[in-house]
Amino acid sequence: MAIQVELLDQTKDPMKSLYIAYRTAYSSLTPMQINKRIESGKITREKMEEFIERRLQTGHGSPLEQVWFEFGIAGVSRSFSHQFVRHRVGISFEQQSQRYVKFKDARFPYTVPQSVQRAGKAEQMEAAFEELGKLYQELLDAGVPAEDARFLLPNAASTNFKITVNFQELLHICDLRLCTRTQWEFRKVAAMMRAEVNRSVPELGMYLQPKCGERRWGYCDEDYEAWEACPIGRKRPHKRDMFKIFDSHRKGELIPLDAADFKLIEREDSGVA
Ligand SMILES: Cc1cc2nc3c(=O)[nH]c(=O)nc-3n(C[C@H](O)[C@H](O)[C@H](O)COP(=O)(O)OP(=O)(O)OC[C@H]3O[C@@H](n4cnc5c(N)ncnc54)[C@H](O)[C@@H]3O)c2cc1C
């Protein structure tokens, strides 16, 4: 079954909402006065974007909780959903129930991973699911409630979600789940959520990156071997290497050329690789 992700609704004007939230923290003006200035055009979109961009470079994250997105997510597996619902802060889930929704006609929708197809085992997997579907139906027909008949259903069985997530948590989910180490299905859903936000609010969508992205931490904290194997690893540094360089700098082995943008050069005798 194909995965579907759709942005159903969102904060009416996310940039305005964020701007008022951040400005309130740093201004003698009331939020109502700030709102009036925006409405009158005194504060332009460009000004708001620039201010928000600077705030996003700091650790001041709580205003991001005031912007929310609602998604419909369909055709995902229970393997995915087990991982998804572990996120518990700033996100609210409604998931299709296997107690109240009975699969009909001895069939249930499911996902066969590409790796199984590549291994030439898809047909066997599908045959096993067909048998499970038949037995599931027999259990229902014998009066077993759906909540018990579902004990037969595999992790591959499909499910649907309606979720609301705030921008702070969506950033966090993308930090973790756009990483190349993430399970493929979760990575796909995270990428599809990002695409939806990008379509609607590109000014915010651009911050939805894996944690090593230049607009997030900028470095990788996964294990070193994983970083070496990662295609993004050719562009983004590993935390261990960054600290090595920092230690060398502290020991005077590296000379800062321009402290403003942390350009460093190696001394000829430093021996730092
Ligand atoms: C690569 C990977 C492998 C994983 N492997 C496993 C595994 O083998 N087994 C397993 O059980 N899980 C595993 N997980 C799931 C993981 O442990 C988390 O449960 C999941 O990523 C949810 O993230 P979160 O804890 O950041 O929760 P979120 O709800 O997304 O929380 C967001 C942030 O809020 C803060 N926060 C949330 N709750 C609290 C709290 N109660 N107290 C204080 N601060 C809080 C934390 O800073 C947290 O990072 C894995 C996750 C990843 C990304």
The ligand as an SDF file (V2000), in Angstrom:
LIG
                    3D

 53 58  0  0  0  0  0  0  0  0999 V2000
   17.9830    5.8010   15.6220 C   0  0  0  0  0  0  0  0  0  0  0  0
   16.9790    5.4810   16.7310 C   0  0  0  0  0  0  0  0  0  0  0  0
   17.0050    4.2430   17.3340 C   0  0  0  0  0  0  0  0  0  0  0  0
   16.1120    3.9270   18.3610 C   0  0  0  0  0  0  0  0  0  0  0  0
   16.1390    2.7140   18.9310 N   0  0  0  0  0  0  0  0  0  0  0  0
   15.2880    2.4080   19.9340 C   0  0  0  0  0  0  0  0  0  0  0  0
   15.3110    1.1370   20.5890 C   0  0  0  0  0  0  0  0  0  0  0  0
   16.1040    0.2720   20.2310 O   0  0  0  0  0  0  0  0  0  0  0  0
   14.4340    0.8970   21.5890 N   0  0  0  0  0  0  0  0  0  0  0  0
   13.5420    1.8480   22.0160 C   0  0  0  0  0  0  0  0  0  0  0  0
   12.7870    1.5940   22.9520 O   0  0  0  0  0  0  0  0  0  0  0  0
   13.4910    3.0550   21.4070 N   0  0  0  0  0  0  0  0  0  0  0  0
   14.3290    3.3710   20.3910 C   0  0  0  0  0  0  0  0  0  0  0  0
   14.2620    4.5870   19.8020 N   0  0  0  0  0  0  0  0  0  0  0  0
   13.2270    5.5440   20.2340 C   0  0  0  0  0  0  0  0  0  0  0  0
   13.8070    6.6330   21.1600 C   0  0  0  0  0  0  0  0  0  0  0  0
   14.3360    6.0560   22.3280 O   0  0  0  0  0  0  0  0  0  0  0  0
   12.7230    7.6580   21.5360 C   0  0  0  0  0  0  0  0  0  0  0  0
   11.7190    7.0030   22.2750 O   0  0  0  0  0  0  0  0  0  0  0  0
   12.0910    8.3050   20.3370 C   0  0  0  0  0  0  0  0  0  0  0  0
   13.0630    8.7240   19.4260 O   0  0  0  0  0  0  0  0  0  0  0  0
   11.2340    9.4770   20.7880 C   0  0  0  0  0  0  0  0  0  0  0  0
   12.0570   10.6010   20.9180 O   0  0  0  0  0  0  0  0  0  0  0  0
   12.1400   11.5170   22.2150 P   0  0  0  0  0  0  0  0  0  0  0  0
   12.4290   10.7290   23.4290 O   0  0  0  0  0  0  0  0  0  0  0  0
   13.0930   12.5790   21.8540 O   0  0  0  0  0  0  0  0  0  0  0  0
   10.6390   11.9720   22.4120 O   0  0  0  0  0  0  0  0  0  0  0  0
    9.8670   13.2890   21.9860 P   0  0  0  0  0  0  0  0  0  0  0  0
    8.4970   13.2200   22.4660 O   0  0  0  0  0  0  0  0  0  0  0  0
   10.0350   13.5240   20.5220 O   0  0  0  0  0  0  0  0  0  0  0  0
   10.5890   14.3510   22.8860 O   0  0  0  0  0  0  0  0  0  0  0  0
   11.1620   15.5290   22.4440 C   0  0  0  0  0  0  0  0  0  0  0  0
   12.1570   15.9740   23.4680 C   0  0  0  0  0  0  0  0  0  0  0  0
   11.4660   16.4040   24.6350 O   0  0  0  0  0  0  0  0  0  0  0  0
   12.2340   16.0550   25.7830 C   0  0  0  0  0  0  0  0  0  0  0  0
   11.4410   15.1460   26.6290 N   0  0  0  0  0  0  0  0  0  0  0  0
   10.4510   14.3310   26.2240 C   0  0  0  0  0  0  0  0  0  0  0  0
    9.9100   13.6840   27.2510 N   0  0  0  0  0  0  0  0  0  0  0  0
   10.6000   14.0660   28.3360 C   0  0  0  0  0  0  0  0  0  0  0  0
   10.5390   13.7120   29.7070 C   0  0  0  0  0  0  0  0  0  0  0  0
    9.6530   12.8400   30.1630 N   0  0  0  0  0  0  0  0  0  0  0  0
   11.3840   14.3110   30.5370 N   0  0  0  0  0  0  0  0  0  0  0  0
   12.2840   15.2040   30.1000 C   0  0  0  0  0  0  0  0  0  0  0  0
   12.4130   15.5750   28.8240 N   0  0  0  0  0  0  0  0  0  0  0  0
   11.5700   15.0240   27.9540 C   0  0  0  0  0  0  0  0  0  0  0  0
   13.5120   15.3910   25.3180 C   0  0  0  0  0  0  0  0  0  0  0  0
   14.5200   16.3610   25.1720 O   0  0  0  0  0  0  0  0  0  0  0  0
   13.1180   14.8780   23.9580 C   0  0  0  0  0  0  0  0  0  0  0  0
   14.1920   14.7010   23.1010 O   0  0  0  0  0  0  0  0  0  0  0  0
   15.1510    4.9110   18.7720 C   0  0  0  0  0  0  0  0  0  0  0  0
   15.1320    6.1630   18.1440 C   0  0  0  0  0  0  0  0  0  0  0  0
   16.0380    6.4520   17.1340 C   0  0  0  0  0  0  0  0  0  0  0  0
   15.9850    7.8160   16.4750 C   0  0  0  0  0  0  0  0  0  0  0  0
  1  2  1  0
  2  3  1  0
  2 52  2  0
  3  4  2  0
  4  5  1  0
  4 50  1  0
  5  6  2  0
  6  7  1  0
  6 13  1  0
  7  8  2  0
  7  9  1  0
  9 10  1  0
 10 11  2  0
 10 12  1  0
 12 13  2  0
 13 14  1  0
 14 15  1  0
 14 50  1  0
 15 16  1  0
 16 17  1  0
 16 18  1  0
 18 19  1  0
 18 20  1  0
 20 21  1  0
 20 22  1  0
 22 23  1  0
 23 24  1  0
 24 25  2  0
 24 26  1  0
 24 27  1  0
 27 28  1  0
 28 29  2  0
 28 30  1  0
 28 31  1  0
 31 32  1  0
 32 33  1  0
 33 34  1  0
 33 48  1  0
 34 35  1  0
 35 36  1  0
 35 46  1  0
 36 37  1  0
 36 45  1  0
 37 38  2  0
 38 39  1  0
 39 40  1  0
 39 45  2  0
 40 41  1  0
 40 42  2  0
 42 43  1  0
 43 44  2  0
 44 45  1  0
 46 47  1  0
 46 48  1  0
 48 49  1  0
 50 51  2  0
 51 52  1  0
 52 53  1  0
M  END
$$$$
